[in-house]
């Protein structure tokens, strides 16, 4: 889904322990962005989360960060949120083509 995933020091320690890494190793391998204010992120705006498997399952679910704990969409049978995110990430040109094709069908 579009959005950032920030991780606290507690999140980093929990994830590192879950992945059998030291904190420094985890940060070197998995932190993708550090804001000017020093906040650390494991997922940038429109990127897919590095911890999602091919079948959209969270591979670190037990140790997931606080930002992710409020969301239950990836482990559900309902793909509505995933489908929306996938649609949202389509390039504008492709969206225009899809809209044009849909208008031809309606006509």
N, C-alpha and C positions, 0 to 999 in steps of 0.2 A: 504494500500500500504506500502511497506517496507520503512522505514525511521523514523526519529525522528520528533517530533513536539515540538519545543521550544516555550515558552511563555514569553513575556515581562511583566513588571509590569502593563502596560496598558492592555494587553490581560487578565491578571489575574483579574484585577479590573472589566473589562467588563464581563468576564465569571462569576465571583462571583455574580455580580449584576443580570445577566441574570438568574442565578440559585437560587437567593434569599439567598445567603450565604455571610458571611463576608469574607474578604480576607484570614484571618488565617484559617477559616473553609475550604475554597476552597482549599488552599494549602495542608492542612492536608489530605483532602479527595481525591484530584485529581492529585497532583504532584507525578509522579511515579519515577522521577530521578532528581538528582541535580548533575551537572558536577563539576569537581574540580575547574573550573573557576566561579562557582556559577550560571550557566545557568540552568533554570528550564524547565522540560519537562513533558508534559501530555501524551506522547506516546513514547515508546521505539522502537528500530529498527524494529523488525519483529512482534511486537504485533499488534493486532487490536486496533483501537482507541476506548477508553472507551466511547466515545460519539456517536458511530455509533449504530443505532438501528438494529434489526434483518433483516429489509428489506434494509439495507445499507444506510439509510438516516441519515444525520447529525442531531442530536437532539439539537445542540446548534448553528445551522447555522447562525442565526442573529448575534450571539456574537462570532463566530469562531475566532481563533487567526490569526495573520498576516500570519504565515506559511501556513495556510489552505486557505487563501483568494486567492492564486494563482492557486488553483486547483478547478475544477468544475466537477470532474469525478463522485463523489458519488451521485449527484442529477440529473444525466442524464439517459435517457433510454438506452443508449449505455453501455453495460457491459464490453467492451473490457478491460479497465484498471482494473476493479475488477477481471475479469477472469484471466488476466495476474498475478495480485498480488496473487490470490489464487493458481495458478500454481506455481509461484515462491516460495511459502511457503511449497510446497509438500516436504516430505522427499526424499533424494537422492535415497533410495532403491525403493520407489514407482515410481519415475521417471524412473529408470532403468527398472522396470517391464513394465511400460507403453510403453517405447521405444521398449522393446523386443516384446511385443504383436503387436505393430504397424509394426515391421519388419516382423513378421510372416504373417500378412495380406498382405503386399506388395509382399511377395515371391510367 
